């Protein structure tokens, strides 16, 4: 089967067989597929590059291809298909490719039983990693990359705007810091303050606030003026957050979509 989305927001589950592979591809039987926040607008909001489309770029499975020596290998998939011709690709910076293709966005993705995938996009899973965990490797890699780019150190003060999957993944990868996490939507407070994160990150001081309760914060988030995030003496909420940290400022800010 495959889950097919149409431009009018209609979703259908349709029968499908094994695809015909091209040179350099193998057939993967999909075992698990995540739902990214970007899949909603593609599937339900008319924002995909084409229709009908099968979304899903966070997925894992097993190679089911008797013609390939990789048959039986457990894998997850790197979803970007770089052009190999632009300057970024020539420097092996494939994630910055200016003319890329993409599973689940610019071509059909993992919300189906089988998909033909380029061999070079396969990432092999150790036996101890489940298919569900394998499907989470792509978003986890995004978070790890962001944390490394920020060069966050023990004792830093961090603000995370967004308490969805990416924001909470970033939270898990932080060292012992003071962290303010700001949910974008309703319900995020209970998630961010949940016992799981208190237990998983006992060395991280977690403060969770609603952006709507802070006029200055809301304005700064909308305009991207992070340098003024803490410079709002009239805003009692912000001042209380800053005062709760070891320093009177924040060292890092990450917007997690």
N, C-alpha and C positions, 0 to 999 in steps of 0.2 A: 504494500500500500504506500501511498504518498499523500501528504497533507498539502493541498493546493489552495493558494490564496488568489483571489481575483481583485481587480481594481475597485469594484463596488463594495469591498469588505466581506464578500461571501467566502466561506471556507468549505472545502469539500475534501473528504477522504476518498481517494480513488485507487483502484487496483493498479498495480504495476509489476513488471517482471524485472529480470536482471538487465541492466543497460549494456549496450555495445561499447566496449572500451576502445579508445584510440591508442596510438603509439605512445608508449611511456606511461600508460595508466594501468591500474589494477582495479578490480571490482571489490568494493568493501561492503560487507553486510553491517548496517548501522545497528549498534546496540544501545546507545544512549545519545540523546541530543538535548542540550540546554536551550533555554529561551532567554535571549538577550533583550535588554530594553529596546534596542534598535529593531527587533523583529516585529514589535507591535505596530509601529508606523508603516513598516513594509507590508505586513499582512493585512492590517485593518485600516490604515490611513492613507492609502493610495500613494505611498512614498517610495515604492520600489522602482527599479530601473525598467522593468518590464512586467507584464502579466500575461497569463497566469504564472505564478512563481512558487517554488518550494523553498521556504526559508530554512534557516538553521546553519550557523557557522561554528557552533561549539558542539562538536560531536566526536564520538569514538565508535570503534567497531572491530571487526575481524576480517582480514583479507580472505575472501572466498573466491579464489581464482586458480583453478587447477593448472592453468597454463603458466603460472608464475611461481618462481622459487619462494616468493613471499607468502604463498598460500598458508593460511592458518595463523599468521602473525596478528597479534593484538595491537591495535594502533589507535592514535588520535590524529587529528588532521590540522595542519597549519593552513588556515583558510585563504591566505593571500596567494595569488598567482601572478608573480611579477613579470614585467614585459621582457626583462633581460637586456634591454636596449638603452634605456635612459641613463643619465649620469649617475643617479643613485644606485641603479642596479649594477652598473659597471664597477662601483665601489662596494658592492655587496651589501648595500643598505636597502634591502628589499622592501622593508616596511614603509619606506618613503617613496616607493616607485610612483611615477607620475602617470602611468598608463596601465594600472594593474587590473586584473580580473579577481573575482572573489566568490568563493562558495557561499551560497545562501543570500547573495546580494546581486551580483552581476551575472551569476549563473545559479542554477538550482543547487540547493544545499542538503543538509542532513536530515530533514524531517521526512524521511522515506526509508523503505527497507533496504534498498541497495543504491549505491552511487559509484560511478567510475571516478577514481581519484588519481591524480598524478603521483607516481612513486616518490618523487622528490618532496612531496608535501606530507608524507607519512612520518609520524613520530611513534616509535615503538614503545609499547607500555611494558614495564616489568610485571611479573606475575602477581605481585602483591598490590598493584594498583587496579582498582575496579574500573569497569567501564564508566560508571557514574563519575568517579574521580577523574577519569581520563577526559570526559567531556568538559570538565571544569579547568583543564590545563590552560586553555586559551585565555579566559578572563583572568585567571590567576597570574599568568605571565604578564598581562597588561598591568596589573597592580604591582607586581614585583618590579617591573621596569620603572614605573612611576616613583616608587619608594627609593629605588637606587638613584634615580635622577635627582631626587631632592637631597640626597646625602644626609638623611636624618640620623642624628646621633642620640645616644642615651642622654636623657635630661632635657632634650629639646621640648619646646611647646609647639603643638601641631593643631591646626584646625582642618577638619574634613567637612566639606559641604556635599552632602548626599549620603544617605544611609541605606542605599540599595545594595545589591550584590557587590559592586565595585568598591563602594565606600567601606563596607564591612570587611571585605577582603584586605583592603589597605590597612584597616585597623588591626587585623590579625598579624600583619607582617611588620608592625612597628616595634622598635625596641622599647625599653622602659622610658616612656615620655608622659607628659601631660597632654591629653587630647580632648579637644572640643569637637564633637560630632553633631552636625546640624542636618536633620532630615529635611529633604526637599518636599516631601508630601506627608500626609497624615499617617499616623501609625508607626512612624519611624522611631519615635522615642522608646516605645516598649521593646523594639528590636535591639536598639543600641544599648539600652540599659539592662537587657536580659541577662539572666544568670549565666548563660553560655559564655558570653564575652567576659563577664567578671571572672569566671573560672579559667577561661582560656588565656586571658591576658591579665593576670593578677598584678603585674608590675606597671600597668598602664592606668593612669587616673582618667576615667572617662566621664566627661560632662556632656549631657545631651540637651539641646535646646531647640525650640521651634523658631525658625527665622521670622515667622509672622509676629512673634512677641517682641521683636526688636526693630523699630523703624529704621534706625541707622544701619543695622546689619543688613536688612532687606535691600536698602538703597545701594549699599556698597556691593552686595552680591550681584545685583542686576547690572551695575556699571563696571564691575570687575575691578573696583578700586580697593584692592587688598591692602595697599599701604595705609589706608585710612581705617582699616578694620577695627583697630583698637583705639583710634584717635577720636572718640566720641564721648566726651565727658558728660554730655547731657543724657547719655543712654545708660541707665542704671544696670541693665542686664549685661551689657558688654563689660562695664567696669567690674561687675561682680565676677565675671568669667576671668578677666585679666587678673584681678586680684586673687583669684583662686589658684593661679599658676605661680610657679617659682619666680618668673620674670614678669615684667610689666609689658610684654609684647609677645607676639607669636613668631616663631622662627620659620615656620613653613605653613603654607596653605595649599590644599589640594581640592579641586572641584571634581567630584566623582560622578560621572553620568551613568 
